Amino acid sequence: MVHPRGTGTMYRTACRILTEIEHWRENSSTDDTLNFLTSIQTFLEEIKEMNFAILREEEEAATEFPSILRLLIKKIKIVGNKSQIQQWWYDVMALRPPPLPKHEENYREKILDLVEKGWQEEDWAITMPQAINEILQKYSTSIRNPTVTRKSHAIDGIQWIRMEELGKALTNRCRAAK
């Protein structure tokens, strides 16, 4: 889940960069240029840190195949470091594999095989997002609605809500409010 404060902070940081650029254009001495470049570098490092914090939050929130696969696409597009992304994928699949009903467990193997095949491609950074989107389309019904065995807490007044559904609803409401 993207933290609203992180997004606002990134926006403010980008605005500070633009302000610095305008100031530099008006006063372009050598000292000002050096100061300008140093401050831009600092701002960019801040944005990079905020982006990684947002990615970490998304990693923690991704618990089912659709969100994990979408996050994999995002990591490929942003990070671009094959070994780092591959290691993240293997860790997620080994340490916290997404739930699937027993009768649909064969989808897990098919998905894992398709992703593994994608890593082997020479232009993996281009083909992987396409392949993952195809996986999402092909298996969307099965992997979107896993039936997880849960103890019913209806008596206690607790209602189970999937985090992905809640996140989508909140995102849609935020977009509608804009």
N, C-alpha and C positions, 0 to 999 in steps of 0.2 A: 504494500500500500504506500503510495507516495504521500509523504507528510506535507501538509499544506504550508507549514512554516518553512520547510526546505525549499519549496518552489518559490515562495516570496523572497527568501533570502537570495536565491539564485538570480531572481529578477532584479533585486536591488543591487547586487554585485555587477550584473550586466549594465545597469544604468550608471553605476560608478565608472565602469570602463568607458562608456560613451562620453561621460562628462570629462574624463581624463583626455580622451581623444580630442574633444573640442578645445580643451585648454591647451593641449600640445600644438594643435594647428595654429592657434593664435600666437603662441610664444615658442618658436622652434629653435631656440639656441641649443648648443651642444649639451649643456647641463640639464636643460629641460627635457631634452630627448632621452638622456640617460635615466632621469627620474621617471619619465613617462614609461619607458620600457620596463623598469623595475616594478613600478606599480601595476602595470598590465600583467606582468608575470605573477605577481602576488595574487591579483584578482583571479587569474586563470587557475592558479593552484587552489584557491578557495572553491571555485566552481567545481573543479575536479574532485575535491574532497566531499562536497555536497552530493555530487552525482554518485560517488561510491557509497555514501551513506544511504541514499535512496535505493540503490541496487541491493544493499545488504537487507534493508527492510523488505524489499520485494522478494528476496531469496527466502527470508523467514516466513513470509506470507504464502508463498507458493507451496501448496500441499497436495494438489491433485494434478493429474497429467496435463490438462489444458493450460493451467497457469505455469507449470514447470516448462512445458514446451514453448510457450510464448516468451518466457524469461530466457530460455536458451537462444531464441531468435534475437532477442534484444542484446544479450551478451555478445553474440557473434557480430552484430552490427556495431556495437560500441567498443568492446574490448579488442576483438580481432586477434587475440593471442590463443592460437589453437590448443596448445598444451594446457594452458590455464583453464580454458573453458571446458576442455575435455575432462580434466581432472574434477572440476566442479560437477559435471554431469555424472561421472562415475560415482563420486561421493554421494550425491543426492540419491541415485538409484540404489546404492548399497546401504546407506545409513538410514534413509527415510523414504523408501519407495512408496509411490502413491497407491492408495487402496483401489482394488478392483474386485468385483464379485468373482467367486471361484470359477464359475462357468465361463467367465470372460478373461481369465488369466492368460489365455493364449494370445490375447491382444498385446499384453505386456511384451512378450517375446518378439512379436512382429514389429512393434514400435521400436524396441531396443535394437533389433536387427536393421531396421531402416535407418535409424540414427547412426549406428555403427558403419553402415555402408556409406553414409554421407561423409563421415570423417575421412574415408579413404579417397574421396574425390580430390583431384589436383586443385580445382578452384572451389574448395569446400566453403569458403566464406560467402560465395554467391549461391551455390547449389543447396547448402544446408537450410537456409531460411525457406526456400521454395519447397524442399522436401518436407520440412516440418509443417508448413502450411497444408501440404497434401495429407500428411498424417492427421492433422487436426480435422480436416474435412472428411477423410475416409472413416475415422473412428470416433467422430464427434459424439454420436449418440451414446455409445458404450462408455467412453471415458469421461463424459460430462456428468453422467448420472450413476456414479458407483453406489452400490447398495452396501453400506457398511453396517455391520451388526452393532446396534447401540441399545443400551438399556433405556427403556422408556421413562422419561422424567416428567411426563405430562401431569402426573399427580402432584408433583412438587411445583408445578407452575413454570417449568423450564421448557422452552421450545428450541429445538435444534435448528440452527441456520448455518448454511454453508458459507464460509468466508468469501468465496468467489462471488456468490450471489449478492451478498451484502456489499462487497466492494463495487460491483457493477451498478447496483442500485444507487449507491452514494455518488459514484462518478456521473451517472446519468442525471441525477438531481443537481449536481454542481454545474454541469454543462447547461442544463435547462435554466438555472438561475442567472447564468451569464447573459 
